[in-house]
Amino acid sequence: MKKLFFLILIFCISLVFSKTVDPEKKQLFQKAGYEMVLTPDKASEVLDYLEKNFKLDHEEQEKLDYLRTKSLFFQNNLTDALKRISDRDEKLPSDILILKKSILYYLGFQGGAVVHKRDNDILFSEQIVNLLSKLKQNPSKNVKQDLIAVSEKAKSGNLTIARENLMYLSDFIADNDNNLLYDSFLKTIADLYKNDIQFQIIYAKYLLNNNKPELAEKLISDFPADSLEQTTNLNLKYAYYQLLIKLYAVKKSTEQYMAAVNKKDLLLKTLNETRFSAKNKWFNIVEENFKNEQQTLVNSRKKILFSIIGIGLLAIILLTIRFFQIRLQVKEYQNFITKISILKEKKAPQPQVISEKTENILLKKLEDFEKTEDFIRSDISLQNLAKNLETNTKYLSETINTHKQKNFNAYINELRIKYIVSKLKDKPVYRSYKIKYLAEESGFSTHSAFAAVFKSVMGMSPANYIQLLKQKEE
């Protein structure tokens, strides 16, 4: 049951995601391809019908564009064909890119389009073009193995896309191989394109060039002569007339020979005029593309420049705003400080002036106080000392600040340190006491406060000072 449910689920998913092929649409595409070589005008009509009456997906539209461009090329409408391949290489699909290379080759631009993509069709196209270039450089070079590789790949490749490149290669071999060295290759290619009359014409020419007139004539007799005379594929017609000229020359049929020559010459004039016009058109397209690219580059640089200028101006504006904000804040702060200073001046009590007599009496009392050990009391303060000395805190504080050059706390702490130092010097037993005990003995509430004050007064820690005393005794 589970297996059945699983199969039904897969079937439903395949129905949802599978691409439905319209049989009529498929048939029309096949018909356009079939009509393309001999009657490209009819192929164009089929494509018009397809585009007008059917909704095409992206892949189908791409295929239609390719066939449309090829039909224009075959009808010698090179101007419109060039317009359709004028985009930059990277914007074109692989099939149209290969066709672009073939059309430019036909116009005499041997370099063709620069190919950046690397799919199988592109790679096969490059393989054929490179082999043709090798043969042109050295027609006598034996490339049999290369041709075998090409023919094997052609059997599994896309023959529609590879057609023009294989045709150029086959035509060159037919004109230059006079020893039947590559007969097998041309036969294979002709068989692959058995419904393509142009490849049959090439092979018939190859037979005539290799003194096989009987075989060539037999092959030519099967050609649709009327259709070839009426074909809108002018290059196909031209190749046919060239073939007839060779055949009639071999057969010495003067009248037929002259008729074929006249037709060929008339057609060649049309082809050359169209080709010349197309070359100029392509130069204009390339120049226009170059101008557009330059303009695009200039516009892009302008955008970047304007962006930089805009960002710079914005930064300057923001910095200016920030500068004035900081300046305002500084000004406000200065005003605040000024106001505080004014308030302090208003509130600050006027210092009391101590008479010299009073000051001298207070100094004598402080001297007597220093001789006592009252300063080591933990409850000593400015208030109770002032009370003991029968003065007020302001007089006492001012006297200590003026004559001792320190505040009350520093004054008391220094007396305490001097007291404990005296004990350490005079009574060695103190040197064995713990620092905590020494701190308590001298009136400090904590060990750390004692150590900090001791170091600030004596320039070293209590432990180091005790060690120094011990060393001196030794």
Salt bridges, closest charged atoms under 4 A:
GLU35 OE2 - LYS31 NZ 3.30
ASP48 OD1 - ARG68 NH1 2.43
GLU51 OE1 - ARG68 NH2 2.82
ASP57 OD2 - LYS19 NZ 2.88
GLU59 OE1 - LYS19 NZ 3.78
GLU60 OE1 - LYS25 NZ 3.05
GLU62 OE1 - HIS58 NE2 3.68
ASP65 OD1 - ARG84 NH2 3.43
ASP80 OD1 - LYS83 NZ 3.89
ASP89 OD1 - LYS100 NZ 2.79
GLU90 OE2 - ARG88 NE 2.59
GLU126 OE2 - ARG118 NH1 2.93
ASP146 OD2 - LYS134 NZ 3.35
GLU152 OE2 - LYS155 NZ 3.07
GLU164 OE1 - LYS70 NZ 3.04
GLU164 OE2 - ARG163 NH1 2.75
ASP171 OD1 - LYS205 NZ 2.55
ASP175 OD1 - LYS205 NZ 3.03
ASP183 OD2 - LYS187 NZ 3.57
ASP196 OD2 - ARG163 NE 2.53
GLU217 OE2 - LYS251 NZ 2.73
GLU229 OE2 - LYS263 NZ 3.24
ASP265 OD1 - LYS264 NZ 3.99
GLU287 OE2 - LYS291 NZ 3.69
GLU293 OE2 - ARG88 NH1 2.45
GLU359 OE2 - HIS403 NE2 2.93
ASP368 OD1 - LYS364 NZ 3.08
GLU370 OE2 - LYS404 NZ 3.11
ASP379 OD1 - ARG377 NE 3.23
GLU390 OE1 - LYS365 NZ 3.56
GLU414 OE1 - LYS406 NZ 3.19
GLU414 OE2 - LYS418 NZ 3.24
GLU473 OE2 - ARG431 NH1 2.55
